[in-house]
Amino acid sequence: MQNEIYSIYHLSIVPSDFGAFKELVQPIVAATSQEPDTTIYEYVVNADHTAVHIVERYRTSGLLPHVEQTFTPFAERFLKLAKIEKLFVYGDTTPEIRAKLDGFGAIYLTSFAGFSR
């Protein structure tokens, strides 16, 4: 995980809000797909539409621009539709990244064994 950050957001959502949430996510994904330092950005949902995970992977330099520029215009509406229950962050964080992600209740984990291809 050198010079990379992975994160998994666990969100709760009211099933009746899922349609509006799914609609909101489409332009967020489209904007994020244009970020050169975002390598994975995927939303997944459980069968009853009460839990959503966002799986993200960035080159370390790409995380703050995503949060501060791409996500910010959508943040207020996003957070009305979904509640961030947990945020797990893996990889090379900086004090600036931690200051930003701490606001989402981030839990930081450090790799100690394994590999990525």
C-alpha positions as a Markdown table, in Angstrom:
| # | Residue | x | y | z |
|---|---|---|---|---|
| 1 | Met | 0.0 | 0.0 | 0.0 |
| 2 | Gln | 2.9 | 2.3 | -0.6 |
| 3 | Asn | 1.7 | 5.8 | -1.8 |
| 4 | Glu | -1.9 | 4.5 | -1.9 |
| 5 | Ile | -4.9 | 4.9 | 0.3 |
| 6 | Tyr | -7.8 | 2.5 | 0.4 |
| 7 | Ser | -11.0 | 3.2 | 2.2 |
| 8 | Ile | -14.3 | 1.5 | 2.9 |
| 9 | Tyr | -17.2 | 3.6 | 3.9 |
| 10 | His | -20.1 | 1.8 | 5.6 |
| 11 | Leu | -23.3 | 3.9 | 5.2 |
| 12 | Ser | -26.8 | 3.3 | 6.5 |
| 13 | Ile | -29.7 | 4.4 | 4.4 |
| 14 | Val | -33.5 | 4.4 | 4.7 |
| 15 | Pro | -34.7 | 2.0 | 1.9 |
| 16 | Ser | -37.3 | 4.5 | 0.6 |
| 17 | Asp | -34.4 | 7.0 | 0.1 |
| 18 | Phe | -32.3 | 4.6 | -2.0 |
| 19 | Gly | -33.7 | 5.7 | -5.4 |
| 20 | Ala | -32.8 | 9.4 | -4.7 |
| 21 | Phe | -29.4 | 8.3 | -3.3 |
| 22 | Lys | -28.7 | 6.2 | -6.4 |
| 23 | Glu | -29.6 | 9.1 | -8.6 |
| 24 | Leu | -27.3 | 11.4 | -6.6 |
| 25 | Val | -24.4 | 9.0 | -6.8 |
| 26 | Gln | -24.4 | 8.9 | -10.6 |
| 27 | Pro | -22.9 | 12.4 | -11.1 |
| 28 | Ile | -20.5 | 11.8 | -8.2 |
| 29 | Val | -19.2 | 8.7 | -9.9 |
| 30 | Ala | -19.0 | 10.5 | -13.3 |
| 31 | Ala | -17.0 | 13.4 | -11.7 |
| 32 | Thr | -14.7 | 11.0 | -9.8 |
| 33 | Ser | -14.0 | 9.0 | -13.0 |
| 34 | Gln | -12.2 | 12.1 | -14.3 |
| 35 | Glu | -9.8 | 12.2 | -11.4 |
| 36 | Pro | -6.4 | 10.9 | -12.5 |
| 37 | Asp | -5.3 | 9.7 | -9.0 |
| 38 | Thr | -8.5 | 7.7 | -8.2 |
| 39 | Thr | -8.1 | 4.1 | -9.2 |
| 40 | Ile | -11.2 | 2.5 | -7.6 |
| 41 | Tyr | -14.5 | 4.1 | -6.8 |
| 42 | Glu | -17.4 | 1.7 | -6.4 |
| 43 | Tyr | -20.7 | 1.7 | -4.6 |
| 44 | Val | -22.3 | -1.6 | -3.4 |
| 45 | Val | -25.6 | -2.1 | -1.6 |
| 46 | Asn | -27.2 | -4.9 | 0.4 |
| 47 | Ala | -30.4 | -6.7 | -0.7 |
| 48 | Asp | -32.8 | -4.6 | 1.5 |
| 49 | His | -31.2 | -1.3 | 0.6 |
| 50 | Thr | -30.3 | -0.4 | 4.2 |
| 51 | Ala | -26.5 | -0.5 | 3.9 |
| 52 | Val | -24.2 | 0.9 | 1.3 |
| 53 | His | -20.4 | 0.5 | 1.1 |
| 54 | Ile | -18.2 | 2.8 | -0.9 |
| 55 | Val | -14.9 | 1.2 | -1.9 |
| 56 | Glu | -12.2 | 3.7 | -2.8 |
| 57 | Arg | -8.6 | 3.6 | -3.8 |
| 58 | Tyr | -6.4 | 6.6 | -4.5 |
| 59 | Arg | -2.8 | 7.5 | -5.1 |
| 60 | Thr | -2.1 | 9.3 | -1.8 |
| 61 | Ser | -2.1 | 12.7 | -3.6 |
| 62 | Gly | -5.6 | 12.1 | -5.0 |
| 63 | Leu | -7.6 | 11.7 | -1.9 |
| 64 | Leu | -7.8 | 15.4 | -0.7 |
| 65 | Pro | -8.7 | 16.7 | -4.2 |
| 66 | His | -11.5 | 14.2 | -4.3 |
| 67 | Val | -12.9 | 15.2 | -0.9 |
| 68 | Glu | -12.4 | 18.9 | -1.2 |
| 69 | Gln | -13.3 | 19.5 | -4.9 |
| 70 | Thr | -15.3 | 16.6 | -6.4 |
| 71 | Phe | -17.3 | 15.5 | -3.4 |
| 72 | Thr | -18.0 | 18.9 | -1.7 |
| 73 | Pro | -20.7 | 20.1 | -4.1 |
| 74 | Phe | -22.7 | 16.9 | -3.3 |
| 75 | Ala | -21.9 | 16.6 | 0.4 |
| 76 | Glu | -24.9 | 18.2 | 1.9 |
| 77 | Arg | -27.5 | 16.2 | -0.1 |
| 78 | Phe | -25.4 | 13.0 | 0.2 |
| 79 | Leu | -25.3 | 13.3 | 4.0 |
| 80 | Lys | -29.1 | 13.9 | 4.2 |
| 81 | Leu | -29.7 | 10.6 | 2.4 |
| 82 | Ala | -27.0 | 8.4 | 4.0 |
| 83 | Lys | -25.3 | 8.2 | 7.4 |
| 84 | Ile | -21.7 | 7.3 | 7.6 |
| 85 | Glu | -21.6 | 4.6 | 10.2 |
| 86 | Lys | -17.9 | 3.6 | 9.8 |
| 87 | Leu | -15.0 | 4.6 | 7.7 |
| 88 | Phe | -12.0 | 2.3 | 7.5 |
| 89 | Val | -8.8 | 3.8 | 6.0 |
| 90 | Tyr | -5.8 | 1.8 | 4.9 |
| 91 | Gly | -2.4 | 3.0 | 3.6 |
| 92 | Asp | -0.2 | 6.1 | 3.5 |
| 93 | Thr | -2.1 | 8.9 | 5.2 |
| 94 | Thr | -0.7 | 12.4 | 5.9 |
| 95 | Pro | -1.6 | 14.7 | 8.7 |
| 96 | Glu | -3.7 | 16.7 | 6.2 |
| 97 | Ile | -5.6 | 13.6 | 5.1 |
| 98 | Arg | -6.2 | 12.5 | 8.7 |
| 99 | Ala | -7.5 | 16.0 | 9.6 |
| 100 | Lys | -10.0 | 15.7 | 6.7 |
| 101 | Leu | -11.1 | 12.1 | 7.3 |
| 102 | Asp | -11.3 | 12.5 | 11.1 |
| 103 | Gly | -14.5 | 14.5 | 10.4 |
| 104 | Phe | -16.0 | 11.3 | 9.0 |
| 105 | Gly | -15.0 | 9.2 | 12.1 |
| 106 | Ala | -12.1 | 7.4 | 10.3 |
| 107 | Ile | -10.5 | 4.3 | 11.8 |
| 108 | Tyr | -6.9 | 4.0 | 10.5 |
| 109 | Leu | -5.3 | 0.7 | 9.9 |
| 110 | Thr | -1.7 | 0.0 | 8.8 |
| 111 | Ser | -0.5 | -2.9 | 6.7 |
| 112 | Phe | 1.9 | -5.2 | 8.3 |
| 113 | Ala | 1.9 | -8.2 | 5.8 |
| 114 | Gly | 0.6 | -9.1 | 2.4 |
| 115 | Phe | 0.9 | -7.9 | -1.2 |
| 116 | Ser | -0.9 | -6.3 | -4.0 |
| 117 | Arg | -0.5 | -7.0 | -7.7 |
